[in-house]
């Protein structure tokens, strides 16, 4: 598993605090070229790690950001070719995802999409976020609802068979009726996968400053939970598999790369601000790159046995599979688990004839609190 962070955007969204730099059309070629040169240096320096990553399962590549679709034409091919050469593996990735913005797809058209497919990209994740033009403007998104629809059409006509779209709910200005309409319109686009997130107030975002100065009042928990439950209902009726708290897929279209994160598969993160998870025998560590556009550095942290166990529980209980009962009892204690089973906060689940425990879907919105109590 390999992740590549592309730290460029044409503008910053109201809610976002991911590491990114504004890259204007005037200086984009020069700035991006310097970034790619530094990225190629990192790829070359981590050859052995990349080779191990590509021998493991799953063999996936994910371009995230930022906005990878703002990269100049040919950049994705350059990066993939370098990874293939460094890892000694030129076979196509099982899943190769790129995040895109609708306006980039519309502006560049089908020829751009076909070029991506020729590099080995076989999955596109598009940041739609909303299909209400007023909300899109408030979010400082660069597209409108018509462009979102047009972008999906361009992707399909160019041959993209696996399309995921992102949506955001839990805005104080988003009524339940408007949210219902947004989800129905999103389903009309016939995506293969939908990721939906409650609006969060991140420390470094413009939204956080708006909350601090009183120009935005967040939606209350009851509103967010109500809209989440409605989302679950509508997507279930449409035949989507709710396989992780924020992720829904048509059967067989579950994200391979992201699903591996939740089972703690090691991965290599490349680019400024990217994180990696490395296992060597019984030793586990997290590595993260500094947020510098060129010549970034990295730091690492060894995970204790307790850290690893806590992380395993937190990630597994975000999924509909849950966690093996015996292993969960070893970490959290049988008495506590039995109590929470009795309260309906946990439930038994038996995939493949093995007994697992999970959080019921009806309690997923409050899963953070359930997991915290379980681990306390």
C-alpha positions as a LaTeX table, in Angstrom:
\begin{tabular}{lrrr}
\hline
Residue & $x$ (\AA) & $y$ (\AA) & $z$ (\AA) \\
\hline
Unk1 & 0.00 & 0.00 & 0.00 \\
Unk2 & 1.30 & 3.41 & $-0.99$ \\
Unk3 & $-0.15$ & 6.88 & $-0.38$ \\
Unk4 & 1.04 & 10.00 & $-2.22$ \\
Unk5 & 0.16 & 13.41 & $-0.81$ \\
Unk6 & $-0.28$ & 16.17 & $-3.40$ \\
Unk7 & $-0.14$ & 19.47 & $-1.47$ \\
Unk8 & $-1.74$ & 21.83 & $-3.98$ \\
Unk9 & $-5.10$ & 23.58 & $-4.24$ \\
Unk10 & $-6.35$ & 26.46 & $-6.31$ \\
Unk11 & $-8.25$ & 27.75 & $-3.26$ \\
Unk12 & $-8.90$ & 26.63 & 0.32 \\
Unk13 & $-12.27$ & 25.25 & 1.39 \\
Unk14 & $-13.92$ & 26.84 & 4.42 \\
Unk15 & $-13.73$ & 23.67 & 6.53 \\
Unk16 & $-10.36$ & 22.22 & 5.48 \\
Unk17 & $-7.15$ & 22.02 & 7.53 \\
Unk18 & $-5.24$ & 19.42 & 5.48 \\
Unk19 & $-1.75$ & 20.52 & 4.50 \\
Unk20 & $-1.88$ & 22.27 & 1.13 \\
Unk21 & $-0.44$ & 25.27 & $-0.70$ \\
Unk22 & $-2.19$ & 27.60 & $-3.10$ \\
Unk23 & $-0.79$ & 26.96 & $-6.55$ \\
Unk24 & $-1.83$ & 29.64 & $-9.03$ \\
Unk25 & $-1.84$ & 29.14 & $-12.78$ \\
Unk26 & 0.97 & 31.68 & $-13.11$ \\
Unk27 & 3.56 & 29.71 & $-11.16$ \\
Unk28 & 2.07 & 26.20 & $-11.12$ \\
Unk29 & 4.49 & 24.53 & $-13.54$ \\
Unk30 & 7.61 & 25.72 & $-11.71$ \\
Unk31 & 6.26 & 25.05 & $-8.20$ \\
Unk32 & 4.89 & 21.63 & $-9.09$ \\
Unk33 & 8.10 & 20.63 & $-10.85$ \\
Unk34 & 10.11 & 21.36 & $-7.71$ \\
Unk35 & 7.65 & 19.34 & $-5.61$ \\
Unk36 & 7.83 & 16.38 & $-8.00$ \\
Unk37 & 11.65 & 16.51 & $-8.01$ \\
Unk38 & 11.61 & 16.27 & $-4.19$ \\
Unk39 & 9.01 & 13.50 & $-4.35$ \\
Unk40 & 11.17 & 11.50 & $-6.77$ \\
Unk41 & 14.11 & 11.91 & $-4.38$ \\
Unk42 & 11.99 & 10.45 & $-1.56$ \\
Unk43 & 10.80 & 7.58 & $-3.75$ \\
Unk44 & 14.40 & 6.74 & $-4.63$ \\
Unk45 & 15.51 & 6.94 & $-0.98$ \\
Unk46 & 12.74 & 4.53 & 0.12 \\
Unk47 & 13.21 & 1.86 & $-2.55$ \\
Unk48 & 13.38 & $-1.08$ & $-0.15$ \\
Unk49 & 10.28 & 0.01 & 1.73 \\
Unk50 & 8.33 & 0.52 & $-1.50$ \\
Unk51 & 9.40 & $-2.90$ & $-2.75$ \\
Unk52 & 8.06 & $-4.46$ & 0.46 \\
Unk53 & 4.84 & $-2.45$ & 0.17 \\
Unk54 & 4.20 & $-3.76$ & $-3.33$ \\
Unk55 & 4.81 & $-7.37$ & $-2.31$ \\
Unk56 & 2.17 & $-7.15$ & 0.41 \\
Unk57 & $-1.59$ & $-7.26$ & 0.14 \\
Unk58 & $-3.38$ & $-5.27$ & $-0.95$ \\
Unk59 & $-1.24$ & $-3.69$ & $-3.68$ \\
Unk60 & $-2.83$ & $-0.25$ & $-3.86$ \\
Unk61 & $-1.88$ & 3.33 & $-4.65$ \\
Unk62 & $-3.80$ & 6.40 & $-3.51$ \\
Unk63 & $-3.26$ & 10.02 & $-4.61$ \\
Unk64 & $-4.73$ & 12.35 & $-1.97$ \\
Unk65 & $-4.41$ & 15.96 & $-1.11$ \\
Unk66 & $-4.77$ & 18.79 & $-1.45$ \\
Unk67 & $-6.14$ & 18.37 & $-4.92$ \\
Unk68 & $-4.21$ & 15.89 & $-7.10$ \\
Unk69 & $-6.23$ & 16.93 & $-10.16$ \\
Unk70 & $-4.48$ & 20.33 & $-10.21$ \\
Unk71 & $-1.17$ & 18.65 & $-11.12$ \\
Unk72 & 0.05 & 19.45 & $-14.60$ \\
Unk73 & $-0.59$ & 16.83 & $-17.33$ \\
Unk74 & 1.82 & 13.93 & $-17.20$ \\
Unk75 & 2.70 & 14.38 & $-13.53$ \\
Unk76 & 0.72 & 11.34 & $-12.37$ \\
Unk77 & 2.44 & 9.16 & $-14.97$ \\
Unk78 & 5.86 & 10.46 & $-13.86$ \\
Unk79 & 5.12 & 9.57 & $-10.24$ \\
Unk80 & 3.71 & 6.12 & $-10.98$ \\
Unk81 & 6.62 & 5.29 & $-13.28$ \\
Unk82 & 9.07 & 6.29 & $-10.54$ \\
Unk83 & 7.28 & 4.14 & $-7.94$ \\
Unk84 & 7.26 & 1.18 & $-10.32$ \\
Unk85 & 10.96 & 1.53 & $-11.02$ \\
Unk86 & 11.93 & 2.02 & $-7.36$ \\
Unk87 & 9.83 & $-0.94$ & $-6.21$ \\
Unk88 & 10.93 & $-3.20$ & $-9.05$ \\
Unk89 & 7.31 & $-3.88$ & $-9.92$ \\
Unk90 & 5.67 & $-2.57$ & $-13.07$ \\
Unk91 & 2.46 & $-4.56$ & $-12.66$ \\
Unk92 & $-0.76$ & $-2.51$ & $-12.47$ \\
Unk93 & $-1.96$ & $-1.73$ & $-8.96$ \\
Unk94 & $-4.98$ & $-3.69$ & $-7.76$ \\
Unk95 & $-6.61$ & $-0.37$ & $-6.97$ \\
Unk96 & $-5.22$ & 3.03 & $-7.97$ \\
Unk97 & $-7.29$ & 5.97 & $-6.73$ \\
Unk98 & $-6.96$ & 9.67 & $-7.46$ \\
Unk99 & $-8.91$ & 12.43 & $-5.73$ \\
Unk100 & $-10.30$ & 15.05 & $-8.11$ \\
Unk101 & $-12.37$ & 18.20 & $-8.01$ \\
Unk102 & $-15.34$ & 18.45 & $-10.40$ \\
Unk103 & $-14.16$ & 21.71 & $-11.95$ \\
Unk104 & $-10.79$ & 20.20 & $-12.91$ \\
Unk105 & $-12.52$ & 17.31 & $-14.66$ \\
Unk106 & $-14.89$ & 19.63 & $-16.53$ \\
Unk107 & $-12.09$ & 22.02 & $-17.49$ \\
Unk108 & $-9.75$ & 19.30 & $-18.76$ \\
Unk109 & $-12.39$ & 17.01 & $-20.22$ \\
Unk110 & $-12.46$ & 13.39 & $-21.28$ \\
Unk111 & $-8.97$ & 13.43 & $-22.79$ \\
Unk112 & $-7.51$ & 14.16 & $-19.33$ \\
Unk113 & $-9.52$ & 11.35 & $-17.76$ \\
Unk114 & $-8.41$ & 8.88 & $-20.45$ \\
Unk115 & $-4.81$ & 9.92 & $-19.81$ \\
Unk116 & $-5.28$ & 9.08 & $-16.12$ \\
Unk117 & $-6.71$ & 5.67 & $-16.99$ \\
Unk118 & $-3.73$ & 4.97 & $-19.23$ \\
Unk119 & $-1.39$ & 5.49 & $-16.27$ \\
Unk120 & $-3.18$ & 2.75 & $-14.32$ \\
Unk121 & $-5.67$ & 4.85 & $-12.35$ \\
Unk122 & $-8.83$ & 2.74 & $-12.00$ \\
Unk123 & $-10.78$ & 4.55 & $-9.29$ \\
Unk124 & $-11.73$ & 8.22 & $-8.95$ \\
Unk125 & $-12.81$ & 9.89 & $-5.70$ \\
Unk126 & $-14.51$ & 13.22 & $-6.35$ \\
Unk127 & $-15.16$ & 15.94 & $-3.80$ \\
Unk128 & $-18.75$ & 16.88 & $-4.56$ \\
Unk129 & $-19.60$ & 17.77 & $-0.89$ \\
Unk130 & $-22.99$ & 19.27 & $-1.75$ \\
Unk131 & $-25.40$ & 19.71 & $-4.64$ \\
Unk132 & $-26.78$ & 22.98 & $-3.26$ \\
Unk133 & $-25.16$ & 25.96 & $-4.93$ \\
Unk134 & $-25.57$ & 28.23 & $-1.91$ \\
Unk135 & $-23.81$ & 25.76 & 0.35 \\
Unk136 & $-21.07$ & 25.12 & $-2.22$ \\
Unk137 & $-20.41$ & 28.85 & $-2.35$ \\
Unk138 & $-20.30$ & 29.06 & 1.46 \\
Unk139 & $-17.81$ & 26.15 & 1.47 \\
Unk140 & $-15.67$ & 28.09 & $-1.02$ \\
Unk141 & $-15.83$ & 25.20 & $-3.46$ \\
Unk142 & $-14.84$ & 26.01 & $-7.03$ \\
Unk143 & $-17.66$ & 24.07 & $-8.69$ \\
Unk144 & $-21.43$ & 24.28 & $-8.75$ \\
Unk145 & $-23.98$ & 21.48 & $-8.82$ \\
Unk146 & $-24.19$ & 21.41 & $-12.62$ \\
Unk147 & $-20.43$ & 20.97 & $-12.89$ \\
Unk148 & $-20.57$ & 18.08 & $-10.41$ \\
Unk149 & $-23.12$ & 16.31 & $-12.59$ \\
Unk150 & $-21.17$ & 17.09 & $-15.73$ \\
Unk151 & $-17.95$ & 15.79 & $-14.17$ \\
Unk152 & $-19.55$ & 12.44 & $-13.34$ \\
Unk153 & $-20.80$ & 12.17 & $-16.91$ \\
Unk154 & $-17.32$ & 12.93 & $-18.29$ \\
Unk155 & $-15.75$ & 10.31 & $-16.02$ \\
Unk156 & $-18.25$ & 7.66 & $-17.11$ \\
Unk157 & $-17.97$ & 8.45 & $-20.81$ \\
Unk158 & $-14.17$ & 8.32 & $-20.58$ \\
Unk159 & $-14.36$ & 4.82 & $-19.10$ \\
Unk160 & $-14.07$ & 5.21 & $-15.31$ \\
Unk161 & $-15.88$ & 2.21 & $-13.87$ \\
Unk162 & $-15.40$ & 2.99 & $-10.18$ \\
Unk163 & $-16.47$ & 6.45 & $-8.98$ \\
Unk164 & $-16.71$ & 7.59 & $-5.36$ \\
Unk165 & $-18.17$ & 10.92 & $-4.29$ \\
Unk166 & $-17.83$ & 12.79 & $-0.98$ \\
Unk167 & $-20.71$ & 14.53 & 0.78 \\
Unk168 & $-20.87$ & 16.69 & 3.92 \\
Unk169 & $-23.81$ & 16.97 & 6.31 \\
Unk170 & $-24.39$ & 18.60 & 9.69 \\
Unk171 & $-24.25$ & 22.25 & 8.59 \\
Unk172 & $-26.45$ & 24.60 & 10.58 \\
Unk173 & $-27.83$ & 26.08 & 7.34 \\
Unk174 & $-28.63$ & 22.63 & 5.89 \\
Unk175 & $-32.24$ & 21.68 & 6.60 \\
Unk176 & $-33.31$ & 18.06 & 6.83 \\
Unk177 & $-35.37$ & 18.47 & 3.65 \\
Unk178 & $-32.39$ & 19.92 & 1.78 \\
Unk179 & $-30.15$ & 17.09 & 3.01 \\
Unk180 & $-32.72$ & 14.52 & 1.90 \\
Unk181 & $-32.80$ & 16.15 & $-1.53$ \\
Unk182 & $-28.99$ & 16.23 & $-1.70$ \\
Unk183 & $-28.69$ & 12.50 & $-1.00$ \\
Unk184 & $-31.36$ & 11.67 & $-3.58$ \\
Unk185 & $-29.60$ & 13.83 & $-6.17$ \\
Unk186 & $-26.30$ & 12.15 & $-5.34$ \\
Unk187 & $-27.89$ & 8.74 & $-5.91$ \\
Unk188 & $-29.16$ & 9.98 & $-9.28$ \\
Unk189 & $-25.50$ & 10.33 & $-10.29$ \\
Unk190 & $-25.20$ & 6.54 & $-9.81$ \\
Unk191 & $-21.85$ & 6.54 & $-7.96$ \\
Unk192 & $-20.28$ & 3.24 & $-6.95$ \\
Unk193 & $-19.27$ & 4.57 & $-3.55$ \\
Unk194 & $-20.24$ & 7.44 & $-1.24$ \\
Unk195 & $-18.22$ & 8.83 & 1.66 \\
Unk196 & $-20.19$ & 11.17 & 3.92 \\
Unk197 & $-18.88$ & 13.19 & 6.84 \\
Unk198 & $-20.37$ & 15.48 & 9.44 \\
Unk199 & $-18.94$ & 18.99 & 9.18 \\
Unk200 & $-16.15$ & 19.28 & 11.75 \\
Unk201 & $-14.50$ & 22.38 & 13.17 \\
Unk202 & $-10.78$ & 21.88 & 12.56 \\
Unk203 & $-8.29$ & 24.15 & 14.42 \\
Unk204 & $-6.48$ & 25.52 & 11.38 \\
Unk205 & $-9.50$ & 26.10 & 9.18 \\
Unk206 & $-11.31$ & 29.25 & 8.14 \\
Unk207 & $-14.42$ & 27.70 & 9.67 \\
Unk208 & $-12.77$ & 27.60 & 13.09 \\
Unk209 & $-12.08$ & 31.33 & 12.84 \\
Unk210 & $-15.71$ & 31.91 & 11.87 \\
Unk211 & $-16.88$ & 30.01 & 14.94 \\
Unk212 & $-14.51$ & 31.97 & 17.16 \\
Unk213 & $-15.69$ & 35.34 & 15.87 \\
Unk214 & $-19.35$ & 34.33 & 16.03 \\
Unk215 & $-20.08$ & 34.44 & 12.30 \\
Unk216 & $-20.97$ & 30.74 & 12.23 \\
Unk217 & $-22.91$ & 28.72 & 14.79 \\
Unk218 & $-22.40$ & 24.95 & 14.41 \\
Unk219 & $-25.33$ & 22.58 & 14.02 \\
Unk220 & $-26.35$ & 20.79 & 17.20 \\
Unk221 & $-25.72$ & 17.08 & 17.79 \\
Unk222 & $-29.39$ & 16.19 & 17.34 \\
Unk223 & $-29.40$ & 17.69 & 13.84 \\
Unk224 & $-26.18$ & 15.90 & 12.86 \\
Unk225 & $-27.43$ & 12.54 & 14.17 \\
Unk226 & $-30.78$ & 12.94 & 12.45 \\
Unk227 & $-29.15$ & 13.69 & 9.10 \\
Unk228 & $-26.70$ & 10.81 & 9.52 \\
Unk229 & $-29.50$ & 8.35 & 10.25 \\
Unk230 & $-31.44$ & 9.58 & 7.22 \\
Unk231 & $-28.33$ & 9.08 & 5.08 \\
Unk232 & $-28.01$ & 5.50 & 6.33 \\
Unk233 & $-31.66$ & 4.81 & 5.58 \\
Unk234 & $-31.63$ & 6.22 & 2.03 \\
Unk235 & $-28.40$ & 4.50 & 1.04 \\
Unk236 & $-29.58$ & 1.18 & 2.46 \\
Unk237 & $-32.78$ & 1.47 & 0.41 \\
Unk238 & $-30.59$ & 2.15 & $-2.65$ \\
Unk239 & $-28.65$ & $-1.08$ & $-2.10$ \\
Unk240 & $-25.44$ & 0.34 & $-0.66$ \\
Unk241 & $-23.31$ & $-1.62$ & 1.80 \\
Unk242 & $-22.57$ & 0.47 & 4.89 \\
Unk243 & $-19.17$ & $-1.05$ & 5.63 \\
Unk244 & $-17.56$ & 1.72 & 7.72 \\
Unk245 & $-19.00$ & 4.60 & 9.72 \\
Unk246 & $-18.55$ & 7.16 & 6.94 \\
Unk247 & $-18.41$ & 4.87 & 3.90 \\
Unk248 & $-21.04$ & 3.21 & 1.74 \\
Unk249 & $-20.51$ & 1.13 & $-1.38$ \\
Unk250 & $-22.36$ & $-0.86$ & $-3.94$ \\
Unk251 & $-21.51$ & $-4.50$ & $-3.17$ \\
Unk252 & $-18.00$ & $-5.23$ & $-4.46$ \\
Unk253 & $-17.04$ & $-1.55$ & $-4.69$ \\
Unk254 & $-15.76$ & $-1.13$ & $-1.12$ \\
Unk255 & $-12.50$ & 0.89 & $-1.11$ \\
Unk256 & $-9.65$ & $-1.63$ & $-0.97$ \\
Unk257 & $-7.03$ & 0.92 & 0.11 \\
Unk258 & $-9.04$ & 2.55 & 2.89 \\
Unk259 & $-10.34$ & $-0.79$ & 4.14 \\
Unk260 & $-6.74$ & $-1.88$ & 4.66 \\
Unk261 & $-6.12$ & 1.17 & 6.88 \\
Unk262 & $-8.85$ & $-0.07$ & 9.23 \\
Unk263 & $-7.20$ & $-3.48$ & 9.52 \\
Unk264 & $-3.79$ & $-1.86$ & 10.16 \\
Unk265 & $-2.03$ & $-3.05$ & 7.03 \\
Unk266 & 1.41 & $-1.35$ & 6.76 \\
Unk267 & 1.68 & 1.40 & 4.17 \\
Unk268 & 4.20 & 3.90 & 2.84 \\
Unk269 & 3.21 & 7.56 & 2.76 \\
Unk270 & 5.07 & 9.80 & 0.31 \\
Unk271 & 5.11 & 13.58 & 0.03 \\
Unk272 & 4.96 & 16.48 & 2.49 \\
Unk273 & 2.63 & 15.86 & 5.42 \\
Unk274 & 2.17 & 12.16 & 4.54 \\
Unk275 & 2.11 & 9.49 & 7.24 \\
Unk276 & 3.37 & 5.89 & 7.08 \\
Unk277 & 2.74 & 2.78 & 9.19 \\
Unk278 & 5.63 & 0.32 & 9.32 \\
Unk279 & 5.87 & $-3.16$ & 10.87 \\
Unk280 & 9.18 & $-4.95$ & 11.33 \\
Unk281 & 8.59 & $-8.19$ & 13.19 \\
Unk282 & 6.80 & $-7.24$ & 16.41 \\
Unk283 & 7.94 & $-3.60$ & 16.18 \\
Unk284 & 5.39 & $-1.09$ & 14.92 \\
Unk285 & 6.02 & 2.57 & 14.21 \\
Unk286 & 4.40 & 5.62 & 12.69 \\
Unk287 & 6.40 & 7.89 & 10.44 \\
Unk288 & 5.30 & 11.34 & 9.33 \\
Unk289 & 6.77 & 13.84 & 6.90 \\
Unk290 & 7.10 & 17.53 & 7.71 \\
Unk291 & 4.77 & 19.98 & 6.00 \\
Unk292 & 7.30 & 21.61 & 3.71 \\
Unk293 & 6.79 & 21.94 & $-0.01$ \\
Unk294 & 10.34 & 20.92 & $-0.90$ \\
Unk295 & 12.97 & 18.74 & 0.78 \\
Unk296 & 10.69 & 17.66 & 3.61 \\
Unk297 & 12.05 & 15.70 & 6.56 \\
Unk298 & 10.52 & 12.88 & 8.58 \\
Unk299 & 10.07 & 11.85 & 12.22 \\
Unk300 & 8.95 & 8.57 & 13.71 \\
Unk301 & 7.29 & 7.17 & 16.81 \\
Unk302 & 7.43 & 3.61 & 18.13 \\
Unk303 & 4.04 & 2.23 & 19.15 \\
Unk304 & 3.79 & 0.51 & 22.52 \\
Unk305 & 1.80 & $-2.71$ & 22.90 \\
Unk306 & $-0.93$ & $-0.65$ & 24.58 \\
Unk307 & $-0.94$ & 1.93 & 21.76 \\
Unk308 & $-1.26$ & $-0.80$ & 19.15 \\
Unk309 & $-4.09$ & $-2.54$ & 21.01 \\
Unk310 & $-6.03$ & 0.72 & 21.44 \\
Unk311 & $-5.61$ & 1.58 & 17.78 \\
Unk312 & $-6.75$ & $-1.89$ & 16.74 \\
Unk313 & $-9.98$ & $-1.55$ & 18.72 \\
Unk314 & $-10.68$ & 2.00 & 17.55 \\
Unk315 & $-10.26$ & 1.10 & 13.87 \\
Unk316 & $-12.00$ & $-2.29$ & 13.91 \\
Unk317 & $-15.10$ & $-0.96$ & 15.66 \\
Unk318 & $-15.56$ & 1.65 & 12.94 \\
Unk319 & $-16.46$ & $-1.18$ & 10.55 \\
Unk320 & $-19.46$ & $-3.43$ & 10.06 \\
Unk321 & $-17.23$ & $-6.48$ & 10.55 \\
Unk322 & $-16.12$ & $-5.40$ & 14.01 \\
Unk323 & $-13.48$ & $-7.30$ & 15.96 \\
Unk324 & $-12.88$ & $-10.90$ & 16.98 \\
Unk325 & $-14.56$ & $-11.41$ & 20.33 \\
Unk326 & $-11.64$ & $-13.24$ & 21.97 \\
Unk327 & $-9.18$ & $-10.54$ & 20.97 \\
Unk328 & $-11.50$ & $-7.75$ & 22.07 \\
Unk329 & $-12.00$ & $-9.42$ & 25.46 \\
Unk330 & $-8.24$ & $-9.71$ & 25.93 \\
Unk331 & $-7.86$ & $-5.97$ & 25.41 \\
Unk332 & $-10.99$ & $-4.58$ & 27.06 \\
Unk333 & $-12.12$ & $-7.23$ & 29.53 \\
Unk334 & $-15.03$ & $-9.69$ & 29.33 \\
Unk335 & $-17.17$ & $-8.06$ & 32.03 \\
Unk336 & $-17.18$ & $-4.66$ & 30.34 \\
Unk337 & $-18.01$ & $-6.19$ & 26.97 \\
Unk338 & $-20.85$ & $-8.28$ & 28.44 \\
Unk339 & $-22.28$ & $-5.16$ & 30.08 \\
Unk340 & $-22.21$ & $-3.18$ & 26.83 \\
Unk341 & $-23.72$ & $-6.12$ & 24.93 \\
Unk342 & $-26.56$ & $-6.10$ & 27.45 \\
Unk343 & $-27.06$ & $-2.35$ & 26.95 \\
Unk344 & $-27.23$ & $-2.72$ & 23.17 \\
Unk345 & $-24.08$ & $-0.65$ & 22.65 \\
Unk346 & $-22.36$ & $-3.70$ & 21.16 \\
Unk347 & $-23.74$ & $-6.70$ & 19.28 \\
Unk348 & $-22.57$ & $-10.17$ & 18.25 \\
Unk349 & $-21.71$ & $-10.67$ & 14.60 \\
Unk350 & $-20.43$ & $-13.88$ & 13.05 \\
Unk351 & $-18.81$ & $-13.52$ & 9.62 \\
Unk352 & $-17.23$ & $-16.69$ & 8.21 \\
Unk353 & $-18.39$ & $-18.72$ & 11.26 \\
Unk354 & $-16.13$ & $-16.74$ & 13.65 \\
Unk355 & $-17.71$ & $-14.75$ & 16.44 \\
Unk356 & $-17.12$ & $-11.02$ & 16.12 \\
Unk357 & $-18.40$ & $-8.06$ & 18.08 \\
Unk358 & $-19.36$ & $-4.76$ & 16.50 \\
Unk359 & $-21.21$ & $-1.56$ & 17.25 \\
Unk360 & $-24.78$ & $-1.69$ & 15.85 \\
Unk361 & $-25.32$ & 0.64 & 12.92 \\
Unk362 & $-28.02$ & 2.43 & 14.90 \\
Unk363 & $-25.27$ & 3.46 & 17.37 \\
Unk364 & $-22.55$ & 4.37 & 14.89 \\
Unk365 & $-23.13$ & 8.09 & 15.25 \\
Unk366 & $-22.12$ & 7.86 & 18.93 \\
Unk367 & $-19.37$ & 5.28 & 18.30 \\
Unk368 & $-16.59$ & 7.55 & 19.57 \\
Unk369 & $-18.16$ & 7.62 & 23.01 \\
Unk370 & $-18.80$ & 3.87 & 22.99 \\
Unk371 & $-15.20$ & 3.10 & 22.04 \\
Unk372 & $-13.90$ & 5.55 & 24.65 \\
Unk373 & $-15.96$ & 3.87 & 27.39 \\
Unk374 & $-14.86$ & 0.45 & 26.20 \\
Unk375 & $-11.18$ & 1.41 & 26.40 \\
Unk376 & $-11.34$ & 3.44 & 29.61 \\
\hline
\end{tabular}
